[in-house]
Amino acid sequence: MAGNGVQGFQNSSGFSGGDTTDSLDNDRSHDPASSGIFSTDLRRHDDLKEMLDSSDDRKKLEAMKRIVGLVAKGKDASPLFPAVVKNVVCKNLEVKKLVYVYLTRYAEEQQDVALLSIATFQRSMKDPNQLIRASALRVLSSIRIPVIVPIMMLVIKDGVADMSPYVRKAAAHAIPKLYSVDPEQKEELVSFLEKLLADKTTLVIGSAIQAFEELCPERIDLIHKNYRKLCSLLADVEEWGQVIIINMLTRYARTQFVDPNQSEGNDQSAEPVKEKAFYSSNEDSDSDSDEGPSKPVYMMDPDHRLLLKNSKPLLNSRNSAVIMAVVQLYYHCAPKSEVGLVARAMIRLLKSHKEIQYVVLSNIATMALNKKGVFEPYIKSFYINANDALHIKLLKLEILTSLASEHNVSVMIREFQQYVLSTESDFSSASIQAIGKIASGIGDITDACLGGLITLLSNKNETVVGESIVVIKKLLQMKSSGHKDIIVHLAHMLDKITVARAKGAILWLIGEYCDKVPKIAPDVLRKAAKVFIQEDDLVKLQTLNLAAKLCITNPKQTQLLCQYVFNLAKYDQSYDIRDRARLLRALILPGDNAGALAKHAKKIFLADKPAPVVQSRFKERDQYQLSSLSHTINNKAHGYNELPVWPEVPPPSSVRNVEVPKPSTSVLLKASKDTKTGKKEKGFYSETESEEESSSEEDSTVKQSLKRKAAVKRILAKRRVVLVRRVLRIVGQRIAKKKVKKTTPVKKTHKLNINIKKK
C-alpha cells in the first residue's frame, strides 16, 4: 500500500527516478558552491596537458603560449609544471624559450620536480643558442636549494666566461641569488664579480653593478680601476642600469673626493686668485702676502668632474628615474653653482603622471629649503591647476611658501587669496596656513596679512574661519603690540564659531592677554562656563586655563566662576580634564595645605611665551638621500644606506689608474717589420727637420700606440679572411654532398669546389 502510494505520487507529479537524478545534476551544475574553490576540478587543464604530450610542435607551441598567458594574467598555472618540464628536451626553439620562461616563474615553488630535470638544464648550458644558455642559467639560479650550490658555482663560472654578453648578464643576476642561498661562497663569487666588472659591454655593466650592491657594497677597491670606464659608458647603458650605476657612483664620490662646497667665496666655493700687475715689485708682493694667510683654492678632481660631465646629458632622458638619479647626484656631489642645471629637467617631469609628480614635487620641496634660487625662475610652474589632485596641491603650496621672498611676495599673496575661496576645505585651510607662514617669515607684510585674515572671519565657511583664527593667534604671538582690537573682535565672535580649534585659540588669546582686555575677559569666562559640559575636550582645557589665569589677575570678579568651572571639570568623563582641574585647584586655590609651587603660580601661568617657530614639514627629510624611498615616506626603509660623509683628506687619485697591458711578442715583431719597410730613420744631426727631433715623449708614445693598433688590426683582418675561407669550404662540401646523392658523377663536385675557391 505504501509502495503503491509512493509510485502513485511520483506518477501523478510527473517525476521518475531517472528524472530526479538528472534534475539534481542540473541543479548542482548551477549551484555556485559546486564550482570554484568548493569543487575538486580534476579535469582542469586536460586539454593543455594533451597538447603538451603530443608530438606535434605546433600544438606544443600553442599550449605554451596559452600557459604563459595565464601566468601573465596572474593565474595559477603550477599544476601544469610536470607536463611542462617534459618539454625541456624539445628541439623546437620557440617552444624551448617559452618552457624556460615558465620554469623561471615556478622553479622555486616546484623544486622537487625541477631537480629531476637538472641534468637537462646543465646540457642546455652547452647549447649554441645564447638565449637557451641564458634561460637555463636563469632557471638553475631560481632553484634555491643548498644541495645544488656546487653545480651552480660551475654554471656561473661558465656563464661569466661565456662569449655572449646576454649570458654574462644572466650570470651577474645569478650571483646575488646564490649568495642568498649560501653566504659562505662570498669570496669565490667576488672573484666572478670582479671579472664581470671588468667587462666593457654595456649590456653587462648594469647587472654587474647591481650584483656588487647586493654582494659587497663595501668593496670600493673593485670600483677604482673601473671608475673611468663606468663614467665613459654611462650614456650607452640601459636605463635601469644607469639608475643603479649613478646611485653607486654617488656614494663612491662621497668617499673618494673632497666636498666642493666646503669653503666659501669662489665660483665653486673658493676665492678667485689675484693676478699680479705687470709692473709690480717684489716688495709689494711681499707686503701683500704678509697681510694675512691666503686661503687654499679649491681645485676639483678631474675624476669628480668626469662624473658630473658624463651624467649631465642624461637629464634629457625619457625615463624619469634616470633624471631623478642625476638630480640627486648633482644635489649631493656638485658645487652649488651647478645645481641649477637640474631645475629645467625636473620642471619637465611635472607634466607626467600624478605618481611621478608626487615624487618630483617632494624632492623639489626639500631642495627649495636649502637652494631657493634654483627654482625661483620657474615659480609659475608651481601654481595650482584646477585638475590637480589634493596631495599635488598641498605639495605645490609647500613649495610656493618656501620660494617666497620680498620680490615675489605680493604676487604670491594675490594667488593665495584665490586658493582660499576653493570649495575643498582641506586645500583652503592649507592656503590660510601658507599665508601665515609667509607672514611669519617676512615681517614687512605681517600687518597686511593680519588684515586679510580678519576679513576672512566673515566667511560663511566654518573651516576657513576656524583656520584663520588659529593663524591669527600665531601671528599675534610674534607681534609685540596692537593685540587689543583684534582680541576684542575675536571675543565677540566666540558664540558663532563651532570649530573646536578656533574656540580654543580665542580662549587662549584672552587668557594670555587678559591684562589688555580686563572688562571682556570675565564675561567670556562666564559664557564658556555655561556651555562647558557640551564643549569639546580641547575647548574645556582652554577654559580651565582661562579660569586659572583670571583667578590670578582678577580674583574679586572671577574666583567664584573659577571654583564653579573646577567643580564641573572634577566630574568630567575625560581623565585629562579631571587631572588638569585637580592640578589647577591645588595651585590656584590651595587652601590651608598650600604647597611650595602655589607661591609661584603667577610666574608659572603668566610667564612670557616664546613665539612659535613655523617650520616646513620637509625639513626633516633632508637627512635622507634625495629620490630614495626613505625620503618619500620620511622614514628609514629596509635596505637604506646612508650617504657617507665627505672625507677631509681624499685618497690619492692614482688608485683609479689602469695599467696598460703590454703587447705580445708577435705583435711587436710585426710592428718592427712594418717600420723596416717604411721610411728610413733620419740622422742624429739632421738640419732639415730640427723641430721633429725636439718632439715630446707624449707624441712618441701616441705614435707607438697607433702602430700597435694598426698591427692588431692587420692580424684580425688576416684571421677574418681565414675564417671566411673555412666557412666557404664547409658550405661547398655540404652542397657537393647533396648533389652527389642526387647525381652520381664525381667531376661536378670537383668543379664546384674549384669555382668556390676562385670566388
Buried (B, 14 or more C-beta within 10 A) or exposed (E): EEEEEEEEEBEEEEEEEEEEEEEEEEEEEEEEEEEEEEEEEEEEBEEBBEBBEEEEBEBBBBBBEBBBEBBEEEEEBEEBBEBBBBBBEBEBEEBBBBBBBBBBBBBBEBBEBBBEBBEBBBEBBEBEEBBBBBBBBBBBBBBBBEEBBEBBBEBBBBBBEBEBBBBBBBBBBBBBBBBEBBEEBBEEBBEBBBBBBBBEBBBBBBBBBBBBBBBBEEEBEBBBBBBBBBBEBBBEBBBBBBBBBBBBBBBBBBBBBBBBBEBEEBEBBBBEEEEEEEEEEEEEEEEEEEEEEEEEEBEBBEBBBBBBEBBBEBBEBEBBBBBBBBBBBBBBBBBBEBBBBBBEBBBBBBEEEEEBBBBBBBBBBBBBBEBEEBBBEBBEBBBBEEEBEEEBBBBBBBBBBBBBBEEBBEEBBEBBEEBBEBEEBEBBBBBBBBBBBBBBBBEEBBEEBBEBBBEBBEBEBBBBBBBBBBBBBBBBBBBEEEBEEBBBEBBEBBEEBEBBBBBBBBBBBBBBBBEBBEEBBBEBBEEBBEEBEEBBBBBBBBBBBBBBBBBBBBEEBBBEBBBBBBEBBEEBEEEEBBEBBEEBBBBBBBEEEEEEEBEEBEEEBBEEEEEEEBEBEBEEBEEBBBBBBBBBEEEEEEEEEEBEEBEEEBEEBEEBEEEEEEBEEEBBEBBEEEEEEEEEEEEEEEEEEEEEEEEEEEEEEEEEEEBBEEBBEBEEEEEEEEEEEEEEEEEBBEBBEEBEEEEEEEEEBEEBBEEBEEE
